[in-house]
Amino acid sequence: MIDSVQARIDRVSPWFHILDRVGGRTDEQICAFAIGAARSLAWGAAEKLAAATPEQFESQVAAHDRSVAALGRGIRSLGRMLGAGLALIRARESRPVPAIIRALQL
């Protein structure tokens, strides 16, 4: 499934394959780990929210939002080398949102 998604990303990001080549199979392993972690986090959040009283619900959602935001900040700060490489790749990406959506559809 990850290879299929990468092929679709290549349609809108012509230099994305550079990242794939440099990373070898590492990117697939990272994606598989991240998907598993995201599913686990989502399931845990769903269980907490299902058990929350109406009074606890909003604070539980806010706590989960903070956790997800912290995770996003960690992913976003990738370091100089990787950040520079991604900036170069981004420079060649398509910009029109409708075209990107069409290219990424199954």
Backbone as CSV, one residue per row, in Angstrom:
resi,resn,N_x,N_y,N_z,CA_x,CA_y,CA_z,C_x,C_y,C_z
1,MET,0.821,-1.186,0.000,0.000,0.000,0.000,0.872,1.259,0.000
2,ILE,1.953,1.254,0.745,2.828,2.422,0.827,3.451,2.703,-0.541
3,ASP,3.871,1.659,-1.247,4.451,1.858,-2.580,3.439,2.475,-3.535
4,SER,2.176,2.068,-3.427,1.119,2.636,-4.267,0.937,4.126,-3.976
5,VAL,0.955,4.489,-2.697,0.828,5.897,-2.317,2.034,6.682,-2.823
6,GLN,3.221,6.116,-2.704,4.415,6.797,-3.190,4.333,7.038,-4.699
7,ALA,3.812,6.089,-5.430,3.672,6.260,-6.884,2.729,7.419,-7.195
8,ARG,1.658,7.563,-6.413,0.735,8.682,-6.619,1.375,10.006,-6.236
9,ILE,2.163,10.005,-5.171,2.858,11.233,-4.775,3.838,11.656,-5.868
10,ASP,4.483,10.694,-6.505,5.412,11.001,-7.598,4.746,11.794,-8.717
11,ARG,3.448,11.626,-8.890,2.729,12.358,-9.939,2.719,13.864,-9.689
12,VAL,2.704,14.266,-8.430,2.628,15.696,-8.098,3.946,16.227,-7.535
13,SER,4.852,15.333,-7.220,6.146,15.726,-6.661,7.238,14.961,-7.406
14,PRO,7.661,15.492,-8.555,8.580,14.750,-9.423,9.897,14.344,-8.779
15,TRP,10.354,15.058,-7.761,11.625,14.703,-7.133,11.442,13.902,-5.855
16,PHE,10.232,13.480,-5.562,9.967,12.689,-4.360,10.763,11.384,-4.388
17,HIS,10.968,10.840,-5.587,11.694,9.569,-5.702,13.121,9.668,-5.153
18,ILE,13.672,10.892,-5.119,15.017,11.074,-4.557,15.021,10.662,-3.084
19,LEU,14.025,11.119,-2.367,13.896,10.767,-0.954,13.752,9.258,-0.801
20,ASP,12.990,8.644,-1.676,12.787,7.196,-1.630,14.096,6.455,-1.920
21,ARG,14.854,6.938,-2.890,16.130,6.297,-3.223,17.131,6.413,-2.080
22,VAL,17.234,7.608,-1.514,18.188,7.829,-0.429,17.820,6.974,0.783
23,GLY,16.521,6.887,1.054,16.068,6.159,2.234,16.002,4.659,2.068
24,GLY,16.051,4.176,0.829,15.901,2.743,0.600,14.544,2.281,1.119
25,ARG,14.519,1.194,1.858,13.263,0.681,2.425,12.973,1.306,3.792
26,THR,13.853,2.180,4.256,13.678,2.792,5.574,12.379,3.574,5.645
27,ASP,12.047,4.301,4.561,10.830,5.104,4.600,9.587,4.237,4.727
28,GLU,9.595,3.063,4.106,8.461,2.156,4.246,8.334,1.661,5.678
29,GLN,9.473,1.348,6.295,9.455,0.895,7.684,8.966,2.000,8.610
30,ILE,9.417,3.230,8.365,8.975,4.359,9.185,7.476,4.576,9.007
31,CYS,7.006,4.513,7.758,5.567,4.699,7.503,4.740,3.616,8.190
32,ALA,5.181,2.372,8.084,4.444,1.277,8.716,4.386,1.476,10.229
33,PHE,5.507,1.884,10.828,5.529,2.153,12.260,4.587,3.303,12.596
34,ALA,4.661,4.392,11.816,3.832,5.569,12.073,2.350,5.248,11.935
35,ILE,1.989,4.458,10.944,0.582,4.077,10.762,0.111,3.261,11.958
36,GLY,0.933,2.321,12.401,0.576,1.516,13.571,0.438,2.365,14.820
37,ALA,1.367,3.300,15.002,1.309,4.182,16.174,0.084,5.087,16.108
38,ALA,-0.222,5.606,14.916,-1.390,6.482,14.759,-2.683,5.714,15.037
39,ARG,-2.765,4.499,14.559,-3.963,3.685,14.824,-4.118,3.417,16.313
40,SER,-3.006,3.100,16.960,-3.044,2.835,18.397,-3.458,4.083,19.175
41,LEU,-2.904,5.226,18.805,-3.261,6.484,19.455,-4.743,6.808,19.238
42,ALA,-5.216,6.610,18.020,-6.623,6.896,17.713,-7.551,5.956,18.496
43,TRP,-7.188,4.683,18.575,-8.036,3.726,19.303,-8.064,4.063,20.787
44,GLY,-6.891,4.398,21.340,-6.836,4.780,22.749,-7.674,6.017,23.032
45,ALA,-7.606,6.991,22.127,-8.408,8.206,22.291,-9.896,7.874,22.210
46,ALA,-10.269,7.006,21.283,-11.680,6.625,21.149,-12.181,5.923,22.412
47,GLU,-11.347,5.064,22.987,-11.736,4.376,24.214,-11.911,5.369,25.367
48,LYS,-10.985,6.325,25.494,-11.097,7.332,26.555,-12.347,8.180,26.374
49,LEU,-12.606,8.599,25.134,-13.771,9.441,24.885,-15.075,8.673,25.107
50,ALA,-15.071,7.390,24.764,-16.275,6.582,24.967,-16.589,6.423,26.451
51,ALA,-15.546,6.369,27.270,-15.731,6.184,28.712,-15.913,7.511,29.457
52,ALA,-15.661,8.622,28.787,-15.721,9.930,29.459,-17.159,10.318,29.768
53,THR,-17.310,10.955,30.888,-18.624,11.525,31.213,-18.800,12.789,30.378
54,PRO,-20.029,13.273,30.253,-20.225,14.520,29.496,-19.363,15.673,30.017
55,GLU,-19.136,15.698,31.312,-18.316,16.757,31.901,-16.839,16.616,31.527
56,GLN,-16.377,15.396,31.316,-14.969,15.130,31.003,-14.668,15.218,29.513
57,PHE,-15.699,15.121,28.703,-15.510,14.959,27.264,-14.654,16.065,26.643
58,GLU,-15.017,17.323,26.877,-14.285,18.438,26.267,-12.817,18.460,26.696
59,SER,-12.556,18.214,27.971,-11.162,18.236,28.435,-10.376,17.060,27.850
60,GLN,-11.033,15.918,27.662,-10.380,14.760,27.041,-10.020,15.067,25.586
61,VAL,-10.936,15.707,24.866,-10.671,16.082,23.467,-9.513,17.077,23.422
62,ALA,-9.520,18.059,24.309,-8.454,19.061,24.340,-7.099,18.411,24.656
63,ALA,-7.077,17.463,25.571,-5.830,16.767,25.910,-5.316,15.978,24.713
64,HIS,-6.219,15.315,24.016,-5.821,14.562,22.826,-5.300,15.504,21.744
65,ASP,-5.967,16.627,21.550,-5.513,17.615,20.567,-4.100,18.095,20.881
66,ARG,-3.808,18.326,22.166,-2.466,18.765,22.562,-1.430,17.686,22.248
67,SER,-1.773,16.430,22.500,-0.851,15.323,22.206,-0.552,15.230,20.717
68,VAL,-1.594,15.333,19.908,-1.425,15.245,18.453,-0.619,16.438,17.941
69,ALA,-0.872,17.629,18.476,-0.126,18.822,18.071,1.358,18.671,18.418
70,ALA,1.660,18.127,19.594,3.058,17.918,19.992,3.730,16.926,19.057
71,LEU,3.028,15.877,18.701,3.567,14.905,17.761,3.840,15.565,16.413
72,GLY,2.914,16.390,15.948,3.088,17.097,14.682,4.287,18.027,14.702
73,ARG,4.481,18.725,15.812,5.645,19.617,15.926,6.942,18.817,15.846
74,GLY,6.954,17.642,16.464,8.148,16.793,16.402,8.440,16.330,14.990
75,ILE,7.410,15.976,14.259,7.589,15.542,12.873,8.045,16.714,12.009
76,ARG,7.510,17.884,12.309,7.812,19.069,11.502,9.264,19.528,11.648
77,SER,9.874,19.334,12.819,11.266,19.742,13.018,12.174,18.560,12.696
78,LEU,12.474,18.424,11.440,13.187,17.238,10.965,14.707,17.383,10.960
79,GLY,15.201,18.556,11.206,16.642,18.765,11.121,17.007,19.479,9.832
80,ARG,18.192,20.053,9.824,18.613,20.889,8.695,18.752,20.132,7.390
81,MET,19.472,19.021,7.408,19.749,18.289,6.163,18.466,17.791,5.525
82,LEU,17.657,17.104,6.305,16.411,16.583,5.759,15.484,17.724,5.375
83,GLY,15.438,18.763,6.196,14.607,19.926,5.881,15.005,20.573,4.569
84,ALA,16.315,20.704,4.330,16.798,21.301,3.081,16.439,20.405,1.893
85,GLY,16.585,19.117,2.076,16.218,18.186,1.002,14.739,18.249,0.678
86,LEU,13.919,18.303,1.715,12.477,18.395,1.493,12.089,19.714,0.844
87,ALA,12.781,20.798,1.191,12.501,22.100,0.563,12.802,22.036,-0.925
88,LEU,13.875,21.366,-1.293,14.220,21.200,-2.699,13.156,20.381,-3.434
89,ILE,12.722,19.315,-2.806,11.673,18.475,-3.398,10.384,19.269,-3.534
90,ARG,10.019,20.039,-2.490,8.794,20.849,-2.516,8.812,21.884,-3.630
91,ALA,9.996,22.374,-3.966,10.110,23.399,-5.010,9.610,22.895,-6.359
92,ARG,9.661,21.595,-6.582,9.219,21.014,-7.855,7.796,20.462,-7.816
93,GLU,7.118,20.576,-6.686,5.781,20.000,-6.567,4.736,20.831,-7.291
94,SER,3.682,20.153,-7.726,2.528,20.831,-8.313,1.858,21.662,-7.234
95,ARG,1.235,22.752,-7.627,0.568,23.625,-6.669,-0.958,23.589,-6.754
96,PRO,-1.559,23.437,-7.934,-3.029,23.514,-7.999,-3.685,22.372,-7.208
97,VAL,-4.437,22.723,-6.200,-5.039,21.728,-5.313,-5.928,20.730,-6.069
98,PRO,-6.809,21.165,-6.985,-7.641,20.180,-7.697,-6.807,19.150,-8.463
99,ALA,-5.709,19.582,-9.074,-4.845,18.643,-9.808,-4.180,17.656,-8.863
100,ILE,-3.773,18.138,-7.706,-3.148,17.260,-6.720,-4.147,16.219,-6.227
101,ILE,-5.358,16.653,-5.948,-6.391,15.720,-5.481,-6.663,14.649,-6.528
102,ARG,-6.782,15.057,-7.784,-7.008,14.071,-8.860,-5.856,13.085,-8.956
103,ALA,-4.623,13.572,-8.848,-3.455,12.702,-8.958,-3.347,11.726,-7.799
104,LEU,-3.803,12.125,-6.632,-3.680,11.275,-5.451,-4.836,10.302,-5.270
105,GLN,-5.907,10.502,-6.029,-7.052,9.601,-5.895,-6.678,8.210,-6.391
106,LEU,-7.339,7.235,-5.806,-7.084,5.834,-6.196,-7.517,5.555,-7.602
